[in-house]
């Protein structure tokens, strides 16, 4: 179990960071680009 613990913890931390920072930031960037193109409401 000790050999799998470090990659598992690293994966959980990476998933947390992705879900909290990277995905919302990407969403905002895509949304801004969409609104600036004139396709938004």
C-alpha positions in Angstrom: 0.0 0.0 0.0 2.9 2.4 0.6 4.0 2.3 -3.1 0.5 3.5 -4.2 0.0 6.1 -1.5 2.2 8.9 -3.0 0.7 8.8 -6.6 -2.8 8.5 -5.1 -2.3 11.6 -2.9 -0.7 13.4 -5.8 -3.6 12.6 -8.1 -6.1 13.7 -5.5 -4.3 17.0 -5.1 -4.1 17.5 -8.8 -7.8 16.8 -9.2 -8.6 19.3 -6.5 -6.5 22.0 -8.1 -8.0 21.4 -11.5 -11.5 21.5 -10.3 -11.0 24.6 -8.2 -8.8 26.8 -10.4 -8.1 25.5 -13.9 -11.6 24.6 -15.0 -13.3 27.8 -13.8 -10.5 29.9 -15.3 -10.8 28.1 -18.7 -14.6 28.6 -18.5 -14.2 32.3 -17.9 -11.8 32.7 -20.8 -13.9 30.8 -23.2 -17.0 32.7 -22.1 -15.3 36.1 -22.6 -14.2 35.1 -26.1 -17.7 33.9 -26.9 -19.3 37.2 -25.6 -16.7 39.4 -27.5 -17.4 37.5 -30.8 -21.0 38.8 -30.7 -22.7 35.4 -30.3 -23.7 36.0 -26.7 -27.0 37.5 -25.6 
